[in-house]
Amino acid sequence: MLVTGAVVLVRSPELGDWSTTIGTRAYGGTEPVRLGDHVRVGSNTKTWTGTVVLQLVDEGRLGLDDPISTYVPGVPNGDAITLAHLLSMRSGLDNYTQALELNEAMDADPARSYAPQELLDMAFRRPPLYPPGEGYNYSNTNTVLLGLVIEQVTGTPVAEEFRTRLFAPLGMDGSAFPDRDSAALADPHPRGYTYGGNVETIDSLVLPDDVQAQARAGTLAPTDVTDANPSWAWTAGAGVSTAEDLADCVRALVGGGLLGPELQQQRLDSVRPVDPADPMSPGYGLGLARFGTLYGHSGELPGFNSFMGHDPERDITVVTWTSLAPSVDGRGPAVELAKAVIGALYAP
């Protein structure tokens, strides 16, 4: 899938721990990828945001049934949308990431910084897709709102809440949540690449056949998007981490230790199939996804794709990342890599 660099990490008391690195840190380069490299982890950040919100619920400072209008004014259907709806992607709010104006701006000025309210305004200009709780739609708008809730209730920047509540307790020394004005990515790190622009891929990540053919033939080089400002994703996807940190994180997210036992179980039980007609479809709950027997999340923004999953029954953890996203055929390379690894681990 034309991936420049990739990492796979597996932890299993039953099968043994294993990791491998593939490729180089730069397109056409010679310096190899390393296990400790820092990458942008995209929507894996949602699990951090969701966990902090749930910790505040545990502390009695928030309620899952609280309407978002209590904390953020001007949200369409805000009196009926609860924090639980936002956490589970069932608010009905439009996804600002698909707004043409955002994608045009990102193509024109990749270094631009976005304030959370700018992102929300783009979503709120379009009508909700359905009444709260009556459908499922994966929307970054939900998690940006939750980031604002965290900051309002705690009175501190969300980056500090991530640090004190997640990174420090779990020893995630390679993880960070960058300032909105910063595109910094700590060393060491690979370069991140993509084919195609943001506007070109709003409706479909699959590029035209001729572009795919040129890329595979090596006559079309990818675009280096490493230094693009990730503030457009904010608490929905701007986080930075390493493979080992993600492994520690997802094990705690699923296995417990970050929430009280009752709320932890409620979180796991909240995961429901995203397609009600297909019980085997991936599931989503309170800031947590499920893929087969593994709970966790995946993440993608231009240049980087990642996956983290943990099976609480067999105590198996799988983490993958790639420095290309998306692939020219629209697939997430790290997700496809994770599927292959999981298939081998669970082979009869």
C-alpha positions in Angstrom: 0.0 0.0 0.0 3.0 2.3 -0.7 3.7 2.7 3.0 7.0 4.5 3.8 7.3 3.4 7.4 5.3 1.2 9.8 5.4 -0.3 13.3 3.7 -3.4 14.8 3.6 -4.1 18.5 2.0 -7.2 20.1 1.8 -8.0 23.8 0.5 -11.3 25.0 1.3 -13.4 28.1 0.0 -16.4 26.2 1.8 -15.9 22.9 4.7 -13.7 23.9 5.6 -10.1 23.2 6.7 -9.1 19.8 7.4 -6.0 17.7 8.8 -5.1 14.3 9.6 -2.0 12.4 9.2 -1.6 8.6 10.7 0.9 6.2 12.3 4.3 6.7 11.5 7.6 8.4 11.5 9.5 5.1 10.3 8.7 1.6 13.3 7.6 -0.3 15.4 7.8 2.8 17.7 5.3 4.6 17.1 6.0 8.3 15.0 3.2 9.6 11.8 3.6 11.6 12.2 2.8 15.3 9.7 1.5 17.9 10.0 4.7 20.0 9.2 7.1 17.2 6.5 9.7 17.8 3.5 9.9 15.5 0.2 11.7 15.3 -2.4 9.3 16.5 -5.5 10.9 15.1 -8.8 9.7 16.6 -7.1 7.6 19.2 -7.2 11.0 21.0 -10.9 10.5 21.3 -10.3 7.8 23.9 -8.3 10.3 26.0 -11.0 12.9 25.8 -13.7 10.4 26.6 -11.8 9.0 29.6 -11.3 12.4 31.1 -15.0 13.1 30.7 -15.8 9.8 32.4 -13.4 10.5 35.2 -15.2 13.8 35.8 -18.5 11.8 35.9 -16.9 9.4 38.5 -16.0 12.5 40.5 -19.5 13.8 40.5 -18.6 16.9 38.5 -20.5 15.8 35.4 -23.4 13.5 34.6 -23.8 11.4 31.5 -27.4 12.7 31.1 -26.3 16.3 31.3 -27.4 18.3 28.2 -24.5 19.9 26.3 -26.4 23.2 26.5 -25.5 23.3 30.2 -21.8 23.8 29.2 -21.7 25.1 25.6 -24.3 27.5 24.2 -25.6 27.6 20.6 -25.5 23.8 19.9 -28.4 22.7 17.7 -30.7 20.4 19.7 -28.4 21.3 22.6 -31.1 20.8 25.3 -31.7 17.3 24.1 -28.1 16.2 23.3 -26.5 14.6 26.4 -22.9 14.0 27.1 -23.6 10.2 26.6 -24.9 11.0 23.1 -21.7 12.9 22.3 -19.4 10.1 23.7 -21.2 7.4 21.7 -21.5 9.3 18.4 -25.3 9.4 18.6 -25.9 13.2 18.9 -26.9 13.6 15.2 -24.6 16.6 14.9 -23.0 17.2 11.5 -19.3 16.4 11.2 -17.4 19.7 10.5 -14.5 17.7 9.0 -16.6 17.3 5.9 -17.3 21.0 5.4 -15.9 22.3 2.1 -14.7 25.5 3.7 -12.5 23.7 6.2 -10.9 21.4 3.5 -10.3 24.4 1.2 -8.6 26.2 4.0 -6.4 23.2 5.0 -5.3 22.8 1.4 -4.5 26.6 1.0 -2.7 27.0 4.4 -1.7 23.8 6.1 0.0 25.8 8.9 -3.2 27.6 9.9 -4.4 27.2 13.5 -8.1 26.7 14.3 -10.0 27.6 17.5 -12.5 25.0 18.6 -15.4 27.4 18.1 -14.4 27.9 14.5 -14.7 24.2 13.9 -18.1 24.0 15.7 -19.5 26.9 13.7 -18.8 25.0 10.5 -20.8 22.0 11.8 -23.6 24.1 13.2 -24.2 25.8 9.9 -25.5 22.5 8.6 -28.7 20.9 10.1 -28.5 17.9 12.4 -28.8 14.5 10.7 -31.3 13.0 13.0 -32.8 13.6 16.5 -30.4 12.8 19.4 -30.1 9.1 20.2 -31.9 8.0 17.0 -28.9 7.0 14.9 -25.1 6.7 14.7 -22.8 9.0 12.9 -19.1 9.3 13.5 -18.6 13.0 14.0 -15.5 14.9 15.2 -17.9 17.7 16.3 -19.0 15.5 19.3 -15.5 15.2 20.7 -14.5 18.8 20.2 -17.6 19.7 22.3 -16.4 17.3 25.0 -13.0 19.0 25.0 -14.7 22.3 25.7 -16.7 20.7 28.5 -13.5 19.4 30.1 -11.9 22.9 30.0 -15.0 24.6 31.4 -15.5 22.2 34.3 -11.8 21.9 35.3 -10.7 25.4 34.5 -7.5 24.1 33.0 -6.3 23.4 29.5 -7.3 20.0 28.2 -3.6 19.2 27.5 -2.9 19.5 31.3 -5.8 17.2 32.1 -4.4 14.6 29.7 -1.0 14.9 31.3 -2.1 14.7 34.9 -4.9 12.2 34.5 -3.5 9.9 31.8 0.1 10.4 30.6 1.7 10.7 34.1 -0.2 7.9 35.8 0.3 5.5 32.9 4.0 6.5 32.3 3.2 7.7 28.8 6.3 9.8 28.6 6.2 9.9 24.8 2.7 11.3 24.5 1.6 14.9 24.2 -1.3 17.1 23.2 0.2 20.0 21.2 -0.8 23.6 21.6 -3.2 24.8 18.9 -0.5 27.1 17.4 2.0 24.3 17.2 2.6 21.5 14.6 5.5 20.2 16.7 6.2 16.5 16.6 8.8 15.4 19.1 12.0 13.7 17.9 12.5 11.0 16.9 9.7 10.8 14.4 9.0 9.7 10.8 7.8 12.0 8.1 4.1 11.6 7.3 2.8 11.3 3.8 -0.4 11.4 1.8 -1.6 11.3 -1.8 -4.3 13.7 -2.9 -5.6 16.9 -1.2 -8.2 17.5 1.4 -10.9 18.8 -1.0 -10.2 15.9 -3.3 -11.0 13.4 -0.6 -14.0 14.9 1.2 -16.5 12.4 -0.3 -14.2 9.5 -0.9 -10.7 8.6 0.1 -10.3 6.5 -3.0 -8.2 8.3 -5.6 -8.8 8.1 -9.4 -7.4 5.0 -11.1 -4.8 7.0 -13.0 -3.4 8.6 -9.8 -3.3 5.2 -8.1 -1.4 3.7 -11.1 1.1 6.6 -11.0 1.7 6.2 -7.3 2.2 2.4 -7.6 4.6 2.9 -10.5 6.6 5.4 -8.5 6.1 8.2 -11.0 4.0 10.2 -8.4 5.6 11.1 -5.1 3.5 11.5 -2.0 3.0 14.8 -0.3 4.9 15.4 3.0 2.3 16.7 5.5 4.3 16.1 8.7 4.3 19.8 9.6 0.6 20.5 8.9 -1.1 22.0 12.0 -3.4 19.4 13.5 -5.5 21.9 15.5 -8.4 21.3 13.1 -8.8 17.9 14.9 -8.2 19.3 18.5 -9.6 16.9 21.1 -11.0 14.7 18.4 -7.6 13.8 16.9 -4.5 16.1 17.5 -2.7 13.8 20.0 0.9 12.5 19.6 2.1 9.2 21.0 4.4 6.2 20.5 3.5 2.5 19.9 4.5 1.5 23.4 2.5 4.4 25.0 -0.6 3.4 23.0 -0.2 -0.2 24.2 -0.1 0.9 27.8 -3.0 3.3 27.2 -5.4 0.8 25.6 -4.7 -1.9 28.2 -5.7 0.6 30.9 -8.7 1.9 28.9 -10.1 -1.6 28.6 -8.6 -3.5 31.5 -9.4 -0.9 34.1 -7.6 1.4 36.5 -8.6 4.8 35.1 -12.2 4.6 36.1 -14.1 3.2 39.1 -15.2 -0.5 38.5 -18.9 0.3 38.0 -18.3 3.1 35.4 -15.6 1.0 33.7 -18.1 -1.8 33.2 -20.7 0.6 32.0 -18.2 1.9 29.4 -17.5 -1.6 28.1 -21.2 -2.5 28.1 -22.1 0.7 26.2 -20.4 -0.5 23.0 -23.0 -1.4 20.4 -22.7 -2.3 16.7 -22.6 0.8 14.5 -24.8 -1.1 12.1 -27.8 -2.4 14.1 -28.7 -4.7 11.2 -25.2 -6.4 11.5 -24.3 -7.6 15.0 -20.8 -8.4 13.8 -20.1 -4.8 12.6 -17.6 -2.8 14.6 -19.0 -1.4 17.8 -18.9 2.1 19.4 -19.8 3.2 22.9 -18.6 5.8 25.5 -15.5 7.0 23.7 -14.4 3.4 22.9 -14.7 1.2 19.9 -14.7 -2.6 19.5 -13.3 -4.7 16.7 -14.2 -8.3 17.2 -12.9 -9.2 20.6 -10.6 -6.2 20.9 -11.6 -2.9 22.4 -9.8 0.3 21.5 -9.8 2.8 18.7 -8.2 3.7 15.4 -6.9 7.1 14.2 -6.1 8.8 11.0 -5.3 12.2 9.8 -3.3 13.0 6.6 0.1 11.4 7.0 -0.5 9.0 9.8 -2.8 6.0 10.5 -2.8 4.1 13.8 -4.7 1.3 15.6 -4.7 0.2 19.2 -6.7 -2.7 20.6 -6.9 -4.9 23.7 -8.7 -8.2 24.3 -9.6 -8.3 28.0 -10.3 -12.0 27.9 -6.9 -13.2 26.4 -5.0 -10.1 27.5 -3.7 -9.5 24.0 -2.7 -6.0 23.0 -2.1 -5.0 19.3 -0.8 -1.6 18.2 0.1 -0.6 14.6 0.9 2.7 12.9 2.0 3.8 9.4 3.4 7.0 8.1 1.1 7.1 5.1 -2.6 7.9 5.4 -4.8 7.2 3.7 -3.7 4.7 1.1 -4.4 5.6 -2.6 -7.2 3.0 -2.6 -8.8 4.7 0.5 -7.9 2.1 3.1 -6.2 2.9 6.3 -2.8 1.1 6.1 -2.3 0.6 9.8 -5.9 -0.7 10.2 -5.2 -3.2 7.4 -1.9 -4.2 9.0 -3.7 -4.7 12.3 -6.3 -6.9 10.7 -3.6 -9.1 9.3 -1.8 -9.4 12.6 -5.1 -10.1 14.5 -6.0 -12.7 12.0 -2.7 -14.5 12.6 -3.0 -14.2 16.4 -6.5 -15.7 16.4 -6.0 -18.3 13.7 -7.4 -21.7 14.7 
